[in-house]
Amino acid sequence: MNATKPPSELPALLHALSDKADRLALRHAELQRINALLDERVRQLEAERDALRQRLGEARARVDHLLARLDTPPAAAKPDLPA
């Protein structure tokens, strides 16, 4: 099979190649924009995750404190008053 094209077909091939290159460049730019949006969303979600982890840690500390108070025997919690 002969891979060379007659000179009359070259302008059409160049035009088709140019169109494909243009579409590829547009697609590349679109993907870059999408990637930037996704990167920003990842940063937002990471910040939200970090805030939730902080809140969880604070809530755990409060629960641990309450559990420690429940485990304290009543005699130790309130000293006996002399009668």
MOPAC internal coordinates of N, CA, C and O (Angstrom, degrees):
PM7 1SCF
backbone

  N    0.0000 0     0.00 0     0.00 0    0    0    0
  C    1.4479 1     0.00 0     0.00 0    1    0    0
  C    1.5247 1   107.94 1     0.00 0    2    1    0
  O    1.2310 1   120.76 1   -47.44 1    3    2    1
  N    1.2815 1   116.16 1   132.56 1    3    2    1
  C    1.4574 1   122.33 1  -177.01 1    5    3    2
  C    1.5292 1   108.93 1   -85.94 1    6    5    3
  O    1.2310 1   120.14 1   -57.99 1    7    6    5
  N    1.3601 1   117.33 1   122.01 1    7    6    5
  C    1.4546 1   121.92 1  -177.20 1    9    7    6
  C    1.5155 1   112.55 1   -85.79 1   10    9    7
  O    1.2310 1   119.82 1   168.15 1   11   10    9
  N    1.3120 1   117.96 1   -11.85 1   11   10    9
  C    1.4632 1   119.68 1  -179.29 1   13   11   10
  C    1.5165 1   109.57 1   -83.31 1   14   13   11
  O    1.2310 1   121.00 1   -35.50 1   15   14   13
  N    1.3024 1   115.70 1   144.50 1   15   14   13
  C    1.4640 1   122.20 1   179.64 1   17   15   14
  C    1.5211 1   108.38 1  -106.94 1   18   17   15
  O    1.2310 1   120.82 1   -28.03 1   19   18   17
  N    1.2958 1   116.04 1   151.97 1   19   18   17
  C    1.4628 1   118.83 1   175.52 1   21   19   18
  C    1.5226 1   109.90 1   -64.23 1   22   21   19
  O    1.2310 1   119.74 1   -29.45 1   23   22   21
  N    1.3140 1   118.09 1   150.55 1   23   22   21
  C    1.4665 1   121.18 1  -179.07 1   25   23   22
  C    1.5235 1   113.30 1   -55.58 1   26   25   23
  O    1.2310 1   119.40 1   153.09 1   27   26   25
  N    1.3014 1   118.75 1   -26.91 1   27   26   25
  C    1.4667 1   120.43 1  -178.92 1   29   27   26
  C    1.5341 1   111.89 1   -69.54 1   30   29   27
  O    1.2310 1   119.64 1   156.87 1   31   30   29
  N    1.3270 1   118.30 1   -23.13 1   31   30   29
  C    1.4689 1   121.52 1  -179.36 1   33   31   30
  C    1.5324 1   112.52 1   -89.68 1   34   33   31
  O    1.2310 1   119.61 1   166.88 1   35   34   33
  N    1.3104 1   118.36 1   -13.12 1   35   34   33
  C    1.4629 1   121.07 1  -176.41 1   37   35   34
  C    1.5309 1   113.53 1   -61.38 1   38   37   35
  O    1.2310 1   118.78 1   135.92 1   39   38   37
  N    1.3414 1   119.93 1   -44.08 1   39   38   37
  C    1.4748 1   118.05 1   178.26 1   41   39   38
  C    1.5344 1   112.46 1   -59.38 1   42   41   39
  O    1.2310 1   120.30 1   140.51 1   43   42   41
  N    1.3226 1   117.03 1   -39.49 1   43   42   41
  C    1.4668 1   120.14 1   179.16 1   45   43   42
  C    1.5263 1   110.50 1   -66.18 1   46   45   43
  O    1.2310 1   120.43 1   139.34 1   47   46   45
  N    1.3283 1   116.79 1   -40.66 1   47   46   45
  C    1.4623 1   120.20 1   178.27 1   49   47   46
  C    1.5289 1   111.30 1   -65.76 1   50   49   47
  O    1.2310 1   120.73 1   138.29 1   51   50   49
  N    1.3246 1   116.21 1   -41.71 1   51   50   49
  C    1.4629 1   119.93 1   178.30 1   53   51   50
  C    1.5258 1   110.89 1   -64.19 1   54   53   51
  O    1.2310 1   120.79 1   140.60 1   55   54   53
  N    1.3245 1   116.10 1   -39.40 1   55   54   53
  C    1.4666 1   120.24 1   178.17 1   57   55   54
  C    1.5359 1   110.16 1   -64.27 1   58   57   55
  O    1.2310 1   120.39 1   135.98 1   59   58   57
  N    1.3223 1   116.85 1   -44.02 1   59   58   57
  C    1.4654 1   120.69 1   179.05 1   61   59   58
  C    1.5280 1   110.40 1   -63.50 1   62   61   59
  O    1.2310 1   120.81 1   137.85 1   63   62   61
  N    1.3208 1   116.05 1   -42.15 1   63   62   61
  C    1.4605 1   120.20 1   178.48 1   65   63   62
  C    1.5274 1   110.80 1   -64.08 1   66   65   63
  O    1.2310 1   120.65 1   139.29 1   67   66   65
  N    1.3210 1   116.37 1   -40.71 1   67   66   65
  C    1.4619 1   121.06 1   178.05 1   69   67   66
  C    1.5265 1   110.88 1   -63.14 1   70   69   67
  O    1.2310 1   120.30 1   137.78 1   71   70   69
  N    1.3279 1   117.04 1   -42.22 1   71   70   69
  C    1.4682 1   120.91 1   177.55 1   73   71   70
  C    1.5289 1   110.98 1   -61.53 1   74   73   71
  O    1.2310 1   120.73 1   136.44 1   75   74   73
  N    1.3246 1   116.20 1   -43.56 1   75   74   73
  C    1.4652 1   119.96 1   179.32 1   77   75   74
  C    1.5239 1   110.98 1   -64.13 1   78   77   75
  O    1.2310 1   120.49 1   139.64 1   79   78   77
  N    1.3204 1   116.67 1   -40.36 1   79   78   77
  C    1.4673 1   120.57 1   178.66 1   81   79   78
  C    1.5275 1   110.21 1   -64.53 1   82   81   79
  O    1.2310 1   120.14 1   139.76 1   83   82   81
  N    1.3255 1   117.34 1   -40.24 1   83   82   81
  C    1.4669 1   121.06 1   177.69 1   85   83   82
  C    1.5304 1   111.08 1   -63.34 1   86   85   83
  O    1.2310 1   120.57 1   135.39 1   87   86   85
  N    1.3323 1   116.52 1   -44.61 1   87   86   85
  C    1.4642 1   120.25 1   178.87 1   89   87   86
  C    1.5269 1   110.82 1   -63.70 1   90   89   87
  O    1.2310 1   121.07 1   140.63 1   91   90   89
  N    1.3196 1   115.57 1   -39.37 1   91   90   89
  C    1.4601 1   120.09 1   178.52 1   93   91   90
  C    1.5312 1   110.78 1   -64.09 1   94   93   91
  O    1.2310 1   120.31 1   137.78 1   95   94   93
  N    1.3149 1   117.02 1   -42.22 1   95   94   93
  C    1.4697 1   120.86 1   178.84 1   97   95   94
  C    1.5278 1   110.78 1   -64.50 1   98   97   95
  O    1.2310 1   120.13 1   139.04 1   99   98   97
  N    1.3367 1   117.35 1   -40.96 1   99   98   97
  C    1.4658 1   120.72 1   177.40 1  101   99   98
  C    1.5260 1   111.38 1   -64.61 1  102  101   99
  O    1.2310 1   120.99 1   137.29 1  103  102  101
  N    1.3122 1   115.71 1   -42.71 1  103  102  101
  C    1.4710 1   120.35 1   179.23 1  105  103  102
  C    1.5285 1   110.54 1   -63.80 1  106  105  103
  O    1.2310 1   120.93 1   139.69 1  107  106  105
  N    1.3163 1   115.83 1   -40.31 1  107  106  105
  C    1.4630 1   120.55 1   178.43 1  109  107  106
  C    1.5323 1   110.41 1   -61.67 1  110  109  107
  O    1.2310 1   120.30 1   134.00 1  111  110  109
  N    1.3164 1   117.03 1   -46.00 1  111  110  109
  C    1.4678 1   121.08 1   178.97 1  113  111  110
  C    1.5291 1   110.56 1   -62.71 1  114  113  111
  O    1.2310 1   120.57 1   138.92 1  115  114  113
  N    1.3273 1   116.52 1   -41.08 1  115  114  113
  C    1.4622 1   120.84 1   178.58 1  117  115  114
  C    1.5260 1   110.49 1   -62.62 1  118  117  115
  O    1.2310 1   120.33 1   135.68 1  119  118  117
  N    1.3156 1   116.98 1   -44.32 1  119  118  117
  C    1.4588 1   120.68 1   179.47 1  121  119  118
  C    1.5279 1   111.72 1   -65.47 1  122  121  119
  O    1.2310 1   120.36 1   145.38 1  123  122  121
  N    1.3188 1   116.92 1   -34.62 1  123  122  121
  C    1.4666 1   119.76 1   176.42 1  125  123  122
  C    1.5270 1   110.69 1   -65.00 1  126  125  123
  O    1.2310 1   120.27 1   138.10 1  127  126  125
  N    1.3345 1   117.08 1   -41.90 1  127  126  125
  C    1.4690 1   120.53 1   177.88 1  129  127  126
  C    1.5312 1   110.73 1   -63.69 1  130  129  127
  O    1.2310 1   120.87 1   135.22 1  131  130  129
  N    1.3166 1   115.95 1   -44.78 1  131  130  129
  C    1.4662 1   120.26 1   179.08 1  133  131  130
  C    1.5258 1   109.93 1   -61.69 1  134  133  131
  O    1.2310 1   120.53 1   136.63 1  135  134  133
  N    1.3243 1   116.59 1   -43.37 1  135  134  133
  C    1.4591 1   120.64 1   179.97 1  137  135  134
  C    1.5301 1   110.93 1   -62.13 1  138  137  135
  O    1.2310 1   120.30 1   139.49 1  139  138  137
  N    1.3220 1   117.03 1   -40.51 1  139  138  137
  C    1.4682 1   120.46 1   178.28 1  141  139  138
  C    1.5317 1   110.39 1   -63.50 1  142  141  139
  O    1.2310 1   120.37 1   138.46 1  143  142  141
  N    1.3275 1   116.90 1   -41.54 1  143  142  141
  C    1.4658 1   120.43 1   177.57 1  145  143  142
  C    1.5265 1   111.22 1   -64.10 1  146  145  143
  O    1.2310 1   120.69 1   138.37 1  147  146  145
  N    1.3194 1   116.28 1   -41.63 1  147  146  145
  C    1.4603 1   120.08 1   178.83 1  149  147  146
  C    1.5266 1   111.30 1   -66.33 1  150  149  147
  O    1.2310 1   120.26 1   141.01 1  151  150  149
  N    1.3287 1   117.11 1   -38.99 1  151  150  149
  C    1.4687 1   120.51 1   176.58 1  153  151  150
  C    1.5254 1   110.53 1   -60.59 1  154  153  151
  O    1.2310 1   120.48 1   136.80 1  155  154  153
  N    1.3216 1   116.68 1   -43.20 1  155  154  153
  C    1.4641 1   120.65 1   178.93 1  157  155  154
  C    1.5249 1   110.46 1   -63.71 1  158  157  155
  O    1.2310 1   120.43 1   138.37 1  159  158  157
  N    1.3212 1   116.78 1   -41.63 1  159  158  157
  C    1.4710 1   120.67 1   179.03 1  161  159  158
  C    1.5262 1   110.60 1   -63.47 1  162  161  159
  O    1.2310 1   120.46 1   140.20 1  163  162  161
  N    1.3209 1   116.73 1   -39.80 1  163  162  161
  C    1.4676 1   120.44 1   177.35 1  165  163  162
  C    1.5265 1   109.77 1   -61.04 1  166  165  163
  O    1.2310 1   120.37 1   136.01 1  167  166  165
  N    1.3338 1   116.90 1   -43.99 1  167  166  165
  C    1.4725 1   120.14 1   178.79 1  169  167  166
  C    1.5328 1   110.80 1   -61.63 1  170  169  167
  O    1.2310 1   120.34 1   139.05 1  171  170  169
  N    1.3266 1   116.95 1   -40.95 1  171  170  169
  C    1.4670 1   120.42 1   178.52 1  173  171  170
  C    1.5282 1   110.94 1   -63.36 1  174  173  171
  O    1.2310 1   121.05 1   134.90 1  175  174  173
  N    1.3226 1   115.61 1   -45.10 1  175  174  173
  C    1.4621 1   119.43 1  -178.79 1  177  175  174
  C    1.5229 1   111.62 1   -67.28 1  178  177  175
  O    1.2310 1   120.21 1   144.20 1  179  178  177
  N    1.3262 1   117.20 1   -35.80 1  179  178  177
  C    1.4615 1   119.90 1   176.85 1  181  179  178
  C    1.5250 1   110.58 1   -65.21 1  182  181  179
  O    1.2310 1   120.26 1   139.45 1  183  182  181
  N    1.3263 1   117.10 1   -40.55 1  183  182  181
  C    1.4647 1   120.54 1   177.99 1  185  183  182
  C    1.5274 1   110.19 1   -64.85 1  186  185  183
  O    1.2310 1   120.59 1   138.21 1  187  186  185
  N    1.3243 1   116.48 1   -41.79 1  187  186  185
  C    1.4640 1   120.28 1   178.12 1  189  187  186
  C    1.5233 1   110.53 1   -63.86 1  190  189  187
  O    1.2310 1   120.38 1   136.78 1  191  190  189
  N    1.3279 1   116.87 1   -43.22 1  191  190  189
  C    1.4645 1   121.18 1   178.05 1  193  191  190
  C    1.5271 1   110.78 1   -60.05 1  194  193  191
  O    1.2310 1   120.61 1   135.30 1  195  194  193
  N    1.3312 1   116.44 1   -44.70 1  195  194  193
  C    1.4630 1   120.15 1  -179.78 1  197  195  194
  C    1.5254 1   111.21 1   -62.68 1  198  197  195
  O    1.2310 1   120.50 1   139.39 1  199  198  197
  N    1.3319 1   116.65 1   -40.61 1  199  198  197
  C    1.4632 1   120.45 1   178.24 1  201  199  198
  C    1.5280 1   110.69 1   -64.96 1  202  201  199
  O    1.2310 1   120.58 1   138.86 1  203  202  201
  N    1.3290 1   116.50 1   -41.14 1  203  202  201
  C    1.4637 1   119.78 1   178.90 1  205  203  202
  C    1.5250 1   111.22 1   -66.73 1  206  205  203
  O    1.2310 1   120.33 1   142.13 1  207  206  205
  N    1.3218 1   116.97 1   -37.87 1  207  206  205
  C    1.4695 1   119.92 1   176.40 1  209  207  206
  C    1.5263 1   110.53 1   -62.72 1  210  209  207
  O    1.2310 1   120.65 1   139.21 1  211  210  209
  N    1.3130 1   116.36 1   -40.79 1  211  210  209
  C    1.4643 1   120.68 1   178.24 1  213  211  210
  C    1.5246 1   110.41 1   -62.25 1  214  213  211
  O    1.2310 1   120.93 1   132.97 1  215  214  213
  N    1.3266 1   115.83 1   -47.03 1  215  214  213
  C    1.4711 1   119.88 1   179.06 1  217  215  214
  C    1.5245 1   111.15 1   -62.29 1  218  217  215
  O    1.2310 1   120.55 1   140.46 1  219  218  217
  N    1.3367 1   116.55 1   -39.54 1  219  218  217
  C    1.4613 1   120.62 1   178.35 1  221  219  218
  C    1.5261 1   110.56 1   -62.85 1  222  221  219
  O    1.2310 1   120.46 1   136.56 1  223  222  221
  N    1.3171 1   116.72 1   -43.44 1  223  222  221
  C    1.4600 1   120.28 1   178.23 1  225  223  222
  C    1.5184 1   111.78 1   -61.41 1  226  225  223
  O    1.2310 1   120.61 1   137.99 1  227  226  225
  N    1.3264 1   116.44 1   -42.01 1  227  226  225
  C    1.4652 1   120.58 1   178.19 1  229  227  226
  C    1.5276 1   111.06 1   -65.02 1  230  229  227
  O    1.2310 1   120.55 1   138.41 1  231  230  229
  N    1.3235 1   116.55 1   -41.59 1  231  230  229
  C    1.4642 1   120.33 1   179.34 1  233  231  230
  C    1.5264 1   110.34 1   -65.53 1  234  233  231
  O    1.2310 1   120.28 1   139.05 1  235  234  233
  N    1.3164 1   117.07 1   -40.95 1  235  234  233
  C    1.4698 1   120.10 1   177.76 1  237  235  234
  C    1.5269 1   110.66 1   -61.63 1  238  237  235
  O    1.2310 1   120.70 1   138.49 1  239  238  237
  N    1.3173 1   116.27 1   -41.51 1  239  238  237
  C    1.4637 1   119.72 1   179.23 1  241  239  238
  C    1.5277 1   110.35 1   -62.27 1  242  241  239
  O    1.2310 1   120.09 1   138.87 1  243  242  241
  N    1.3279 1   117.43 1   -41.13 1  243  242  241
  C    1.4698 1   120.45 1   178.34 1  245  243  242
  C    1.5267 1   110.90 1   -64.60 1  246  245  243
  O    1.2310 1   120.64 1   136.99 1  247  246  245
  N    1.3330 1   116.38 1   -43.01 1  247  246  245
  C    1.4694 1   120.07 1   179.00 1  249  247  246
  C    1.5247 1   109.99 1   -64.21 1  250  249  247
  O    1.2310 1   120.04 1   135.92 1  251  250  249
  N    1.3237 1   117.52 1   -44.08 1  251  250  249
  C    1.4678 1   120.52 1   178.33 1  253  251  250
  C    1.5276 1   110.67 1   -59.37 1  254  253  251
  O    1.2310 1   120.52 1   138.80 1  255  254  253
  N    1.3225 1   116.61 1   -41.20 1  255  254  253
  C    1.4661 1   120.74 1   178.64 1  257  255  254
  C    1.5310 1   110.32 1   -63.11 1  258  257  255
  O    1.2310 1   120.41 1   135.91 1  259  258  257
  N    1.3216 1   116.83 1   -44.09 1  259  258  257
  C    1.4668 1   120.01 1   179.00 1  261  259  258
  C    1.5240 1   111.35 1   -65.07 1  262  261  259
  O    1.2310 1   120.27 1   139.80 1  263  262  261
  N    1.3309 1   117.09 1   -40.20 1  263  262  261
  C    1.4647 1   120.20 1   177.93 1  265  263  262
  C    1.5255 1   110.84 1   -64.29 1  266  265  263
  O    1.2310 1   120.40 1   140.80 1  267  266  265
  N    1.3110 1   116.83 1   -39.20 1  267  266  265
  C    1.4644 1   120.22 1   178.30 1  269  267  266
  C    1.5287 1   110.35 1   -63.45 1  270  269  267
  O    1.2310 1   120.55 1   142.19 1  271  270  269
  N    1.3088 1   116.56 1   -37.81 1  271  270  269
  C    1.4715 1   119.85 1   177.81 1  273  271  270
  C    1.5246 1   110.99 1   -67.20 1  274  273  271
  O    1.2310 1   120.10 1   144.56 1  275  274  273
  N    1.3327 1   117.42 1   -35.44 1  275  274  273
  C    1.4624 1   120.51 1   178.16 1  277  275  274
  C    1.5164 1   111.30 1   -69.47 1  278  277  275
  O    1.2310 1   120.22 1   146.71 1  279  278  277
  N    1.3215 1   117.18 1   -33.29 1  279  278  277
  C    1.4591 1   121.53 1  -178.43 1  281  279  278
  C    1.5291 1   112.57 1   -76.25 1  282  281  279
  O    1.2310 1   120.13 1   164.81 1  283  282  281
  N    1.3113 1   117.36 1   -15.19 1  283  282  281
  C    1.4572 1   121.04 1  -179.04 1  285  283  282
  C    1.5258 1   108.90 1   -72.24 1  286  285  283
  O    1.2310 1   120.18 1   -53.69 1  287  286  285
  N    1.3298 1   117.26 1   126.31 1  287  286  285
  C    1.4781 1   119.10 1   178.76 1  289  287  286
  C    1.5247 1   110.57 1   -62.74 1  290  289  287
  O    1.2310 1   120.22 1   -32.93 1  291  290  289
  N    1.3108 1   117.19 1   147.07 1  291  290  289
  C    1.4638 1   120.20 1  -178.30 1  293  291  290
  C    1.5252 1   112.93 1   -57.66 1  294  293  291
  O    1.2310 1   119.65 1   144.35 1  295  294  293
  N    1.3361 1   118.27 1   -35.65 1  295  294  293
  C    1.4640 1   120.57 1  -178.93 1  297  295  294
  C    1.5243 1   110.54 1   -64.52 1  298  297  295
  O    1.2310 1   120.51 1   144.02 1  299  298  297
  N    1.3129 1   116.62 1   -35.98 1  299  298  297
  C    1.4605 1   119.73 1  -179.99 1  301  299  298
  C    1.5201 1   110.35 1   -77.98 1  302  301  299
  O    1.2310 1   120.96 1   152.41 1  303  302  301
  N    1.3102 1   115.77 1   -27.59 1  303  302  301
  C    1.4551 1   119.05 1  -178.34 1  305  303  302
  C    1.5227 1   110.98 1   -73.92 1  306  305  303
  O    1.2310 1   120.35 1   139.62 1  307  306  305
  N    1.3571 1   116.93 1   -40.38 1  307  306  305
  C    1.4682 1   121.24 1  -179.87 1  309  307  306
  C    1.5260 1   107.87 1  -126.92 1  310  309  307
  O    1.2310 1   120.49 1   -65.89 1  311  310  309
  N    1.2918 1   116.67 1   114.11 1  311  310  309
  C    1.4711 1   117.53 1   177.28 1  313  311  310
  C    1.5312 1   110.15 1   -65.95 1  314  313  311
  O    1.2310 1   121.50 1   -33.79 1  315  314  313
  N    1.3244 1   114.74 1   146.21 1  315  314  313
  C    1.4661 1   119.64 1   179.35 1  317  315  314
  C    1.5206 1   109.61 1   -65.90 1  318  317  315
  O    1.2310 1   121.52 1   -45.67 1  319  318  317
  N    1.2813 1   114.69 1   134.33 1  319  318  317
  C    1.4561 1   120.20 1   176.84 1  321  319  318
  C    1.5322 1   108.53 1   -89.71 1  322  321  319
  O    1.2310 1   119.97 1   -40.49 1  323  322  321
  N    1.3240 1   117.66 1   139.51 1  323  322  321
  C    1.4728 1   118.34 1   178.47 1  325  323  322
  C    1.5347 1   110.33 1   -65.74 1  326  325  323
  O    1.2310 1   121.54 1   -39.86 1  327  326  325
  N    1.3168 1   114.65 1   140.14 1  327  326  325
  C    1.4583 1   119.81 1  -177.58 1  329  327  326
  C    1.4976 1   113.01 1   -85.01 1  330  329  327
  O    1.2310 1   120.10 1   180.00 1  331  330  329

